Amino acid sequence: MYYLTDNLNYSENKEVYKVTYDINKGQSGTVPTDANSYTSSNNTVIVLAGTNLVGPVGKVNFKCWNTKADGSGTNYTTNQTFTISGDVTLYAQWSATKYAQGYTMWDAKAQYPVGLSSYTSSTCGNSWYNTASPEKATNDCAGCPTKVQALMYINAGVYWGDGPIGYSFTAPDGTVVTQGLWIKKKEYISGFDTNSAKQDVTSVGTGDWSKYTGDKSQFFFLPAAGYYDNGTLSNAGTNGHYWSSTPLGTYAWHLGFGNGGADVYSLDRGVGFCLWAAQ
């Protein structure tokens, strides 16, 4: 007896995986679309970038993508790769915007004191500025950008305008501050981490944020919180002043700005400016 065996060609049944991006409660912007169909033999994903992503109020800065909405999964940054083995949703993660973190004399150990009859080292105590001559701040201003970093920020182009959607900052004198300076994040300034970005100009004009058509998610915001001098708050809503970590003799460098211009220059350490951090 003979048996006939058919030579059948079976096509391999490969499961197809997809990558989806979720804005995760963000207010605006466009999440990327990954049109690829991944399989077990084509399983390398390149993480894509969103456009003009703005997060929830108070956490407007895009940070990264995560496999869990609450951030408890695996983080991925733009252009990072990973191996896929099933459908994946990547959720936008947001970081809190570093708005004005109080006011302080340069590199003091406590916030600026209000309501004193006189402002001296004895009456201010730990709120008095650092009188030493360190190469860099060691107290409250230790985490502030250096003079060079402040220069690289303004040389990359800065913009004046309204803060993030829904944002307002109430200054100690009751002024409701809604405007300030938009600064490009350091990751988008070539040479920032090596101090080799453009830094030769100490005073620049500000662009109009409302007319900026580029990717706004590449910027962070500092409010025009004003400044203290001899116990009095001035210019809240119209000007911002932020310490650097770099001293200059009995003075110290800082970033100052208003509608029309931004400057990096030195002033007496005893005035009360805001703190900020390189982003």
ChimeraX attribute file (.defattr): number of C-alpha atoms within 10 A of each C-alpha:
attribute: neighborCount
match mode: 1-to-1
recipient: residues
	/A:1	3
	/A:2	4
	/A:3	5
	/A:4	6
	/A:5	6
	/A:6	6
	/A:7	6
	/A:8	6
	/A:9	6
	/A:10	6
	/A:11	6
	/A:12	6
	/A:13	6
	/A:14	10
	/A:15	11
	/A:16	15
	/A:17	17
	/A:18	17
	/A:19	18
	/A:20	14
	/A:21	22
	/A:22	19
	/A:23	23
	/A:24	18
	/A:25	15
	/A:26	21
	/A:27	14
	/A:28	15
	/A:29	16
	/A:30	15
	/A:31	20
	/A:32	15
	/A:33	13
	/A:34	14
	/A:35	9
	/A:36	12
	/A:37	12
	/A:38	21
	/A:39	16
	/A:40	14
	/A:41	7
	/A:42	13
	/A:43	16
	/A:44	14
	/A:45	17
	/A:46	15
	/A:47	19
	/A:48	17
	/A:49	17
	/A:50	18
	/A:51	15
	/A:52	18
	/A:53	22
	/A:54	23
	/A:55	26
	/A:56	19
	/A:57	16
	/A:58	17
	/A:59	17
	/A:60	24
	/A:61	27
	/A:62	24
	/A:63	17
	/A:64	17
	/A:65	27
	/A:66	21
	/A:67	19
	/A:68	17
	/A:69	17
	/A:70	11
	/A:71	15
	/A:72	9
	/A:73	13
	/A:74	10
	/A:75	17
	/A:76	21
	/A:77	14
	/A:78	12
	/A:79	11
	/A:80	11
	/A:81	13
	/A:82	12
	/A:83	12
	/A:84	17
	/A:85	15
	/A:86	15
	/A:87	11
	/A:88	14
	/A:89	16
	/A:90	22
	/A:91	24
	/A:92	28
	/A:93	26
	/A:94	23
	/A:95	14
	/A:96	14
	/A:97	17
	/A:98	18
	/A:99	18
	/A:100	21
	/A:101	14
	/A:102	16
	/A:103	23
	/A:104	28
	/A:105	28
	/A:106	36
	/A:107	31
	/A:108	25
	/A:109	18
	/A:110	18
	/A:111	20
	/A:112	24
	/A:113	20
	/A:114	14
	/A:115	9
	/A:116	11
	/A:117	9
	/A:118	11
	/A:119	18
	/A:120	14
	/A:121	13
	/A:122	10
	/A:123	13
	/A:124	18
	/A:125	14
	/A:126	16
	/A:127	24
	/A:128	26
	/A:129	25
	/A:130	22
	/A:131	15
	/A:132	12
	/A:133	13
	/A:134	13
	/A:135	10
	/A:136	18
	/A:137	22
	/A:138	15
	/A:139	15
	/A:140	21
	/A:141	26
	/A:142	19
	/A:143	18
	/A:144	23
	/A:145	23
	/A:146	22
	/A:147	24
	/A:148	20
	/A:149	23
	/A:150	24
	/A:151	26
	/A:152	25
	/A:153	24
	/A:154	26
	/A:155	22
	/A:156	19
	/A:157	15
	/A:158	21
	/A:159	27
	/A:160	26
	/A:161	21
	/A:162	20
	/A:163	21
	/A:164	22
	/A:165	15
	/A:166	10
	/A:167	14
	/A:168	16
	/A:169	19
	/A:170	13
	/A:171	18
	/A:172	12
	/A:173	10
	/A:174	9
	/A:175	15
	/A:176	14
	/A:177	20
	/A:178	20
	/A:179	26
	/A:180	24
	/A:181	28
	/A:182	26
	/A:183	20
	/A:184	22
	/A:185	18
	/A:186	19
	/A:187	12
	/A:188	11
	/A:189	17
	/A:190	14
	/A:191	13
	/A:192	19
	/A:193	11
	/A:194	8
	/A:195	13
	/A:196	13
	/A:197	18
	/A:198	18
	/A:199	18
	/A:200	10
	/A:201	12
	/A:202	15
	/A:203	17
	/A:204	18
	/A:205	18
	/A:206	20
	/A:207	18
	/A:208	16
	/A:209	17
	/A:210	10
	/A:211	9
	/A:212	10
	/A:213	8
	/A:214	9
	/A:215	12
	/A:216	18
	/A:217	19
	/A:218	19
	/A:219	20
	/A:220	22
	/A:221	25
	/A:222	22
	/A:223	30
	/A:224	31
	/A:225	33
	/A:226	26
	/A:227	23
	/A:228	23
	/A:229	14
	/A:230	16
	/A:231	17
	/A:232	12
	/A:233	17
	/A:234	14
	/A:235	15
	/A:236	24
	/A:237	20
	/A:238	17
	/A:239	21
	/A:240	25
	/A:241	30
	/A:242	31
	/A:243	36
	/A:244	32
	/A:245	28
	/A:246	25
	/A:247	26
	/A:248	17
	/A:249	13
	/A:250	14
	/A:251	17
	/A:252	21
	/A:253	23
	/A:254	28
	/A:255	24
	/A:256	22
	/A:257	27
	/A:258	24
	/A:259	19
	/A:260	12
	/A:261	18
	/A:262	26
	/A:263	20
	/A:264	23
	/A:265	19
	/A:266	20
	/A:267	15
	/A:268	16
	/A:269	25
	/A:270	26
	/A:271	21
	/A:272	30
	/A:273	29
	/A:274	31
	/A:275	27
	/A:276	20
	/A:277	16
	/A:278	14
	/A:279	15
